[in-house]
Amino acid sequence: MTARFHPEFPADVRRFAKDYAGISIGLGERFRGEIDAGIVAIKSSPGSAGHFLDLGSSIVPEVRRRNLHAFPFFILYGVVGDDLIFGSVIPSRSDPLTWLTRFAEQ
């Protein structure tokens, strides 16, 4: 399986890590560490590393979310054929529907 990242995925990580770094020394690095750990877990077991994306009225089985442990964010990813696609890093309070367009671009 080939891991691919949406072109904006790294910018998401940098932006949120910068926000946390502005709050406290080392907090941005802790955030990035959780993202890295999540990516490793997803790569090692994409089918069981996260939850199906539940839209309330339906479930999207091709797209999953991996919640971070210490931060209110999740990694949105999907499996399409032999590709593991990392779409975005999303604040938990956001509507994931607004981020699904990144998968349509892939």
N, C-alpha and C positions, 0 to 999 in steps of 0.2 A: 504494500500500500504506500502510495506517495503522498507525503504531507505537502499541502499548498496553503499559502497564507494570502488572504485578500490583501491587495496593496495598501489598504488603510489600516490593517490590523496593527502593524508596528507603531503607527502614529497614535492609535488608540492607547496602546500601552504606555508610550512616552508621555502623552498628555495627562493621563490619570496618575502616573508615577510622579510627574512634575508637581501636580496638585498636592499629592501627599507629602512630597519632599518639602513643600512650602509650609506644611503644618508642623513637621517635626523632623529633626535630623534622623536619618536612617529609615523613616517610614516609607519613603519612595522605594528604597531598596527592598524592604519587606514586601511591598506590593509586587514588585517585579519578580521577587523570589516565588511568591504564590502563583503568579502567572506561569513562570517557568515550570513549577511543580505540576500545575494543571495540564500544561502542554505535554509533559512527559507521561502523566497518567493517561491522558487521552490517546497518545500515540501507542502506548503499550496495550490498551484495551478499549478501542473506540466504542464498541458496542455496550460496554458496561461502565464507562467512566463518567457518564452524565445521565441526566433525565431527558425523556422525550420532551419536546417543546409542546406545552399544553396551552392552547389558545382560548381555552374556556369552552368554546363550542366544538372544537375538534383538536386532535393531536396530530402533529406533523412528525411522523416516524423517521424521516430522513434527516431531521435537524434535532440536535440535542443541545442541552446547556449543562455546563459544569460549573457549579457554584464554587466560589472561593471560600475558604474557611474563615478568615479573619477580616475580610473586606466585603462590603455589600455590592459585589459585582459577580458576573458570571461570564464564562467564555462560551460563545455561540459557535458550534461547529456542526459539520455534516459529513456524511459519507455518500459519495456519488461515484458509483462504479468502483474503480480501484483508487480513487482519490479521497484523501482525508482533507477536508477544507476547513480551515480556521477562518471564520467570518469576521468576528468582532469581539471586543471586550465591552460589556454593557453594564451600566449601573442597574442593580436589581429593581429599582423603582421605575425603570423605563419599560415601555411597551416593546416587546421583541418583534412585533409585526413591522415596526419601522425599520428594523435592521435586516429583515429577511431579503430585502432587495439585493443585498450583497451576494446572496447565493444565486440569484437569477443572473447576475453578471458573470458568474464563473462558467 
